[in-house]
Amino acid sequence: MTAARTRFVPARQARTFAVRAFSLHILPASGRDGYEGYGVRLDESYGSRERSLATTVATATPLQTSRILSALLTAVRASGKPHSVLSPSRRQPVVLDEAAGVRLALTLFATQRVTKPTRIGALVAAVASMSTEETYYWYAKAVGPDADRVRRALRLFLAAE
């Protein structure tokens, strides 16, 4: 009978494994719609810096961004960045922690088609009160093949009505 072997990965090789990352891109307002400020685009990438796959998870107009500003600030602070990185003049993307990116994506999904400010505030608060495991579950469902149905179900689940 042989003993089970454990394979240890050296630290320099461990850094080459693929990881998931989220980046928040600031989109300056064009001014055509009469609203000043900025919109956002949330991208998810998977892989190392040299070779990675990236996709846009969600976008928000300047008006939508102003309604979920508290969730944006929470995600930026949870990633260890100062809130001042959110400005219309920023050209570089803001790199977010995985958990903060997942929570922000859920907030964007839940508030995407909602127009009432009070309901948007309630949805933002409901996503903020979810556990980390719950956010990962809903995120995995919301980016899957039945995304539209799942996002509607998420809005109904989070609504207090």
N, C-alpha and C positions, 0 to 999 in steps of 0.2 A: 504494500500500500504506500503510495507516495503522498507527501504533504502538498497541500494546495499552495500554489505560488501566487504571490502578489506582485503585480508589476507597478513599480514606482516610476513616475514621470518626472524627469529633471525640471527644475524651475524654468529654465530657458525654453524648454519645449512646451511647458504648460501655458506659457503666454501666447503660443501660436494657435491655441484652440479657438474655434469660432465662438463669438458671443453676440448676444442681441443688444442693440443699442437704439436709443431714440434720439432724434435731433429735431429741434424746434426752429423753424425758419421764420423770420419776421418779414412780412410782405407789406411794404409801405402802401398807404392808400393812394389811389390815383387822384382823388379829389373830384372826380366826375360825379360821384353819387352825393356830393355835398357833405360827406362825413370825413372828418380828419381822424387820424390815428393809424392803426396798422392791423392787418389780418395776420393769420398764422397758418403754417403748413407743418404738420407733424409727420415725419418720416421715420420708418423703422428700417434698420439695417442689420444684417446678419453676416458675420464673418470677421476676418481680421482686417486691419487697415489697408493692407496691400490688395486683398481680394475680398470684396464684399458684395452682397446682394442688397439692394435698397428698394423700398417701395413707399409711396405716399399713403399714409393711413387715413388722414383726414385733413380737411382745410376749413378755415373759418374766415368769413368776411370781417371787415373792421367793425361792423355793427354787432355781429355775433361775438367777436373777440371782446368787445367792451362788456358784454353781458356775462361772460365767464372769466373775467379778469381775476377773480379771487382764486379760481382753480389754476390758472396760469401761474400766479404768484406762488401758490402752494407747491406746484411741481418744480418751479425754479429753485425755491428755497430748500425743498427736500433733496435736490441734487447738489446742494452745497454752493449755489451761485447766489450773488446778491440780486435783489429785485431790479436793480438798475440796468441789468442786461436786456430788459424788455424795453426797447426804444425803437422808434421808426427808423432811426439812422443806422441801426445795427446791420452789418452785412454778413457776418459769420453766423452759422447756426449755433444754437445753444444746445449742448449735449446734456441729455437728461438721463438720470438713473432709470433702470428698467422698470421698477415698481412705479415710479413717478410718471413715466411715459405711458404705462398701461392705464393708470388712473386718469391721466389727462385724455387719452384716447377714448376711454369710456364716457368721460364728460362731454367730449365733442360729439360722440355718437348719440348720446341721450338727448342733447339739446339741439341737434342739427335741424330738425323740422319744426321746432317749437317757436312760437312768436311771443307768447305772453311772458313778460318779464318776471312775474311772480312765480309762474310755473318753472321757468328756467332756473330761478334761484332755488326752488325746492329740489329740482333734479340735481343741481350742483351739490347741494347739501347732502342729498341722499347718496350720491357717488362718494363723497368725502367720508361718509360714515360706514362705508362697506369695508369688510376685512380685506387684507391683501389677497388671500386665497380666493375670495369671492370675485375680486376684480380680475384676477387671472382667468378664472372660469368664464366669466362673461366676455372678456376680451377674446379668448380662444373661439367662443361661439360667434361673436360679432364680426370676426374677419373670415369666417368660414364660408362654405358654399351657400348657406341659407342666411346670409348676412342681413338682408332687408327684413325678413320675418323676425330674426332674433333681435335686431335693434328696436323694432316696434314692441316686441315683448319686453325688452329692457325698459323702455319708456313706461309701459303699463305697470311693470313690477315696481319701478321707483316712484310712480305717481301716488300721491296720498289720496287720490279721489276714489 
